[in-house]
Amino acid sequence: MCRFWDIGIGRGALVRKLTIDLQDGFSGDEVVVRVNGEEVERRPDVRTKRTLGLAQSFHIQIPDGLVTLEVDVPAKGVRGTTRVEHAQLGVSMGGRELQFIQSDKEFGYG
């Protein structure tokens, strides 16, 4: 896994929590998350719960300010990149592309 300085977070630097919700379209997929080009999270067997529209939710630490976040589903050859400004990020897979939704508020499920 990644250390803070690998993604541009030096000692004494400000960090913030980003919540990533893997939402619709996942069916037993491995999902890799990178921040500023460095892998920070790898999730095996991600499956969307159809009744919720959510597969998994997790938190990562990112540098304060604008960062580049990449989500990769290697087995399907699907990759997407977004610039993250908010505290919540929803990621859905539709066909051969990823959709990103950013919010300052938690997503509601159920």
C-alpha positions in Angstrom: 0.0 0.0 0.0 0.9 3.6 -0.2 2.5 5.9 2.3 1.4 9.5 2.6 4.6 10.9 1.1 4.2 8.6 -1.9 1.1 10.7 -2.9 2.5 14.1 -2.1 1.6 14.3 1.6 4.7 15.4 3.4 5.1 15.5 7.2 3.0 18.3 8.6 1.0 18.6 5.4 -2.8 18.9 5.7 -4.8 15.8 4.8 -8.5 15.0 4.6 -10.7 12.0 4.4 -12.4 11.0 1.2 -15.2 8.5 1.3 -15.5 6.4 -1.9 -18.7 4.6 -2.6 -18.5 1.9 -5.3 -22.1 2.0 -6.4 -23.8 0.5 -9.5 -22.5 -1.9 -12.1 -20.0 -4.1 -10.2 -20.2 -7.8 -10.5 -17.3 -9.6 -8.7 -14.7 -7.1 -10.0 -11.3 -6.2 -8.6 -11.1 -2.4 -8.2 -7.9 -0.4 -7.9 -7.8 3.2 -6.7 -4.9 5.5 -7.3 -4.3 9.0 -6.0 -1.9 11.2 -8.0 -0.7 8.1 -9.8 0.0 6.0 -6.7 -2.1 3.0 -5.6 -3.8 3.6 -2.3 -6.6 0.9 -2.3 -7.3 -2.5 -3.9 -10.7 -4.1 -3.4 -11.3 -7.7 -4.6 -14.7 -9.2 -5.5 -16.7 -5.9 -5.6 -20.4 -6.7 -6.1 -23.3 -4.2 -6.2 -26.1 -5.0 -3.9 -29.0 -4.3 -6.2 -31.5 -3.4 -3.5 -29.1 -0.7 -2.2 -27.3 0.4 -5.4 -24.1 0.1 -3.4 -21.2 -2.4 -3.6 -18.7 -1.1 -1.0 -17.9 2.1 0.9 -14.5 2.9 2.3 -12.3 5.9 3.3 -8.9 7.0 2.2 -6.7 9.9 3.2 -5.8 12.4 0.5 -3.8 15.6 0.4 -5.7 18.8 1.0 -6.6 20.5 -2.2 -7.4 19.2 -5.7 -6.1 15.7 -6.4 -6.3 13.3 -9.3 -8.1 10.1 -8.5 -8.1 7.1 -10.9 -10.3 4.0 -10.6 -9.3 0.9 -12.5 -11.2 -2.3 -13.1 -8.3 -4.3 -14.7 -10.2 -7.5 -15.7 -12.7 -5.5 -17.7 -10.2 -2.9 -19.1 -12.2 -0.1 -17.6 -10.5 2.9 -16.2 -11.6 6.4 -15.3 -10.0 9.5 -13.8 -11.4 12.5 -12.1 -10.2 15.5 -10.1 -11.5 15.3 -6.5 -12.7 18.4 -4.8 -15.4 17.1 -2.4 -15.5 14.7 0.6 -17.7 12.1 -1.0 -17.2 10.3 -4.3 -19.6 7.9 -5.9 -18.3 5.6 -8.6 -20.6 3.5 -10.9 -19.7 1.3 -13.9 -21.9 1.5 -16.9 -20.8 -0.7 -19.7 -17.2 0.2 -20.6 -16.9 3.4 -18.6 -17.0 4.7 -15.1 -19.2 7.6 -13.9 -18.1 9.8 -11.0 -20.4 11.8 -8.7 -19.0 14.2 -6.2 -20.8 15.6 -3.2 -20.1 17.4 0.1 -22.9 15.2 1.7 -23.1 11.5 2.3 -25.0 9.5 -0.3 -28.3 7.9 0.8 -29.0 4.3 0.2 -31.9 2.0 0.8 
